[in-house]
Amino acid sequence: MLDILSRYWWTYAVRGAIAILFGIVALVWPELTVTSLVIVFGAYVLVDGVIEIYHGVTSRDRHDRWWADILIGLAGIIVGIWAMLFPGLTAIGLMYFIAAWWLFTGIMEIILAIRLREVITNEWSLGLSGLLSVILGVIFLLFPGEGAISLVWVIGAFAIVFGVLLLILAWRLRGLREGARGDVAGAEGGWHA
């Protein structure tokens, strides 16, 4: 599992960068209409879902939790397409929509983080991003009547924090990958000497 995660570290980096860019757009232009927000959100979730499915499919032979990546990806694609097909959703409808996506992906990320802890010690960024998703999902379910501008700010801030956490995870996985390569090169060098 560690080999798979470290091999595809870049998928977490891409997801993190996209989330940060989405968050910046949401914070810079908070006056976006709900329709525009739905379309931008739908595009972000759709791309994120495709990357997750790619990660799950390419790691299918190497670890037993590949299905979780595919489920997260499918949820993202479904929510993304739905949001882009029906951009006229009201702010309250959008909140419920986003809350359901956050809850599902957050729970799946927490499950993956628990599984990841069996392989990497002190791994916390994926679990923390999952917990953040669950908390925001619950808040949106409990307080759906908040205004569209507050929705934009919350989504923007969440996307940036989520993106940073994914970049931290990618950085750590990349370091593990490079460390493993260095160990192999060192062992080969000792073998030939």
Secondary structure, DSSP 8 states (H G I E B T S, - for coil): -HHHHHHTHHHHHHHHHHHHHHHHHHHH-TT--HHHHHHHHHHHHHHHHHHHHHHHHHTTTT-TTHHHHHHHHHHHHHHHHHHHH-TT--HHHHHHHHHHHHHHHHHHHHHHHHHHTTTSTT--HHHHHHHHHHHHHHHHHH-TTS-HHHHHHHHHHHHHHHHHHHHHHHHHHHHHHHHHHHHHHHHHHHHH-
